[in-house]
Amino acid sequence: MAYSLGEIVQARTALARALELAHDTGEMAIAALAEYLLGRAEHALGHVHAAREHCAHSLEQFRALALAWGVGTSLTGVAMVHLATGDANSAERVLEEATSVLRPVGPWFLALALNVSAILAVRRGHADETIAIVRESLTHIRGLHDNHAFVFALGPLAAAALIKGDEAWAARILGARDAATERTHATVVVRQSLDNLIGLGEQEARTRLGADRWASAYESGRTASIDSLLNDIESAST
């Protein structure tokens, strides 16, 4: 919960204690999960080497336990580290494995892998691929009522709209993301590179669209539902 609210130092302290207790009591599944989440926390703090070590330990332990959800989740963490270091090819390879493992497990575990895949597609400038990935993600999120996943799915979608030159749609998506963040306090912690891409595009898009039209589209997004966003995606895809 602390991690989801952006309280990373508190999360790391709690996770270190959880890992210690899990080892003391022989709860290896909990130990593996704590390792993975510590990797996420270290990644958020910019400690890429530590993040890589924790995710690798988590993956090794989940493989030993033959827990598919854990293997796929840890692989996603490894892919995030690859992406953070600029190794897009390794990130894509690991994500393919993670997605293959997670699809039979269920949509909740798949959400993060889809999000990282969407970010990778954005980084490569592939707007239509990004939109297709987010469409799948939002379809799952609608059924799960997962507010945190909803917030982080909208970042890549906004970036894709900017790549396509649809300034009004980008403003609407950002309005939806910001409203959901304010409503739920769910925070996308590791988003710096994506925010940089969105920020640069947003400045240019605001200028092209004009302040009034941008503000109007942004406000319409603040009340947008997942269904309306999926309808937007269908319109953009035709």
N, C-alpha and C positions, 0 to 999 in steps of 0.2 A: 504493500500500500504506500509506503514511504517513497519507493521508487516511482510509482505511478503519479504521485503528487509532486515529483521533482525534488524530493528531499534526499539527495543522493548520499551525502555523508552519513546521515542517520541510517539510511538503508544499508550502506556498506558495514557499519558497526553492528547492526542487527544480524546481517548475513554471516559475518565472521563468527559471531557467537552461535548462530544456528549450525554452522559447519562444525564447530568444535563439539557441540552437543550431539550432533548426528554421528560423528566419529566415535564419541564416547559410548553411545548406546547401540552402535552397530546398525543404525538406520541409513543404509547406503543410498537408497533412493532419494532421501532428503538431503544427504550429503551431495549427491550429484546435482540436484536442483539448486542447492545453495551455491555450488561452484559456478553453475551457469549464470545465476543471477548476480553473483559477484563479478563475473565477466562483463555483464551488462553495466553494472555500476562503475567499474574501472574504465570501461569504454566511454561512458558519459563524462567521466572526470578527465579524459584525455590520456589515460594510461594504457596505451595500446598493447604494449608488451605484456602487462599484467592481465589484460582482458584476454589476450590470446592464450596465455597459460591456463587461466581458469576455464575457458571454453573447451580447451583440449582435454583437461582433466575430467570435465563434465561428460564430454563425449565418450571418453574411455570407460568411465564408470557406467554410463547408461548402456553402452554396448555390452558390457559384462553382465548387466542385469537383464538384457534383451527387452528393454522397454522402448517400444517404437516411438511413442510420443516424445520421450526424452532424447532419443537419438536424433530425431528430426529437429527438435528445438535447439539442441546443442549445435547441430550443423548450421542452423540459421545464425546462431551467434558467431560461429567461425566465419561465415560468409560476411557478416557485418564488419568483422575485423579486417578481412581482406579488402572490403570496399573502403574502409577508413584509411588503409595504407595505399590506396590507388591501384590495387591488383584486381581489376574488374574481371579478367578472365577466370582467375581462381574463384572469385565470388560467384560468378555465373555457374561454374562447374559444381561448386558445393551446394548452391541453391537448387540446382536440378536434382541432386541427390536428396536434399531435405524435403523438397516438394513431393518427390516420389514416395518417400517414407511416410509423410504426413497425410497424404490424401486419403488413405484407407482409415486413418485414425479418427478424423473428424475435422470439421471446419474451424473450430475454436483454435486448435493448435496450428492451423494453416495460415491464420491471419497475418502473423509477423513475417513468415516467409514470402507471402504475396506482397507485403509492403516493401520489403527489401528488394524484391524483384522489380517492383514498380520504380523504386528509387534508381536502381541500376539502369532501367530503360530510360529514365529521364536523363541520367548522366550521359547516356549515349545519344540523346536527342531524338529518341524514338517515341513520339507523342502517341501515335495510334496503339502501339504495343502497351504503353503505360495505361491508356484508357481502358483497354481490354482487361488488363490485370486488375485495375481498380473496380471495374464492373463486377468481376467475379467476387472480389473482396467485399464490396458493399452488399451484394446479394446474400453472402453468408452472414454479414454483420446484421442485416435486417432481421434475419431469423434468430440470431443470438442475442439481440439487444445489447451489444457490446459497445458501450460509449467510448471506451479508451481506443478500441480498434477503429471506431468511426472517426475519431479525431485524427489519428495518424494516417488514415487512408486518404484524407483530403489534401494533404500536402503535395504528394505526387500528382494528383489530379489537377490541382491548380497550376503546377509547373507545366503539365502537358497542355493545358489550355493556353498558357502563355507562349509555349513553343508553336502552337497552331495559330497564334495571332488573334485569339478570341478574347479580347480584353474584358468584355462585359461578363463572360462566363467565368473567367479567372476571378474577377471581383466577387461574383456570387459565391463561388466555392470558398474563397477566403472568408467571406462573411459567415458561411455555414460553419467553417472550422473554428473561427474565433468564438462564435456563439456557443458551440458545443463545449469548447474549453472553459468558458466562463460558467456554463451551467453545471458541468460535472467536475471541474477542477482537474480533469485528466490532462496530463502534460506529456508531450512527446519530447523525451529528454535528449535523445541523440538525433538532432535534426539540423546541425549547423550547416553542413554542406548543402542540404536541400534548401534551407532558408536563404543561403547566399544566392542560389540560382533563382529562387522566387523573388528575392528582394531586388535584384538587378532588373529582372523582367518586369516587376511591378512598377518600378519607377518610370520605365519607358511606356508601359501600358497606360498608366495614369495620364501621362502627357498626351498620348494619342487619343485616348477616350475622352479626356476632359474631366475635371474634378466633379462636376455635377452628375454626369452619367456614371462615373465610377462609384460615387457615393450611393446612387440609386440602386445600382446592381448589387453592391455590397450589402445594403440594407435588405434587399429581397432575399439574399442568401441567409441572413440571420434567422429567418423563419422557415428555411427550406427543410423538407423531410428527406429521408433516404429515398423514398419513392420518387419524389420530384427530381432528385439528383440523378437517379437511374434513368428517368425520362430524358433528362438533359443529355446523358451519355448516349442514349439511343439516337437522339436527334443529331448529336455530333458525329455519330458513326455512319449516318446515312448520306 
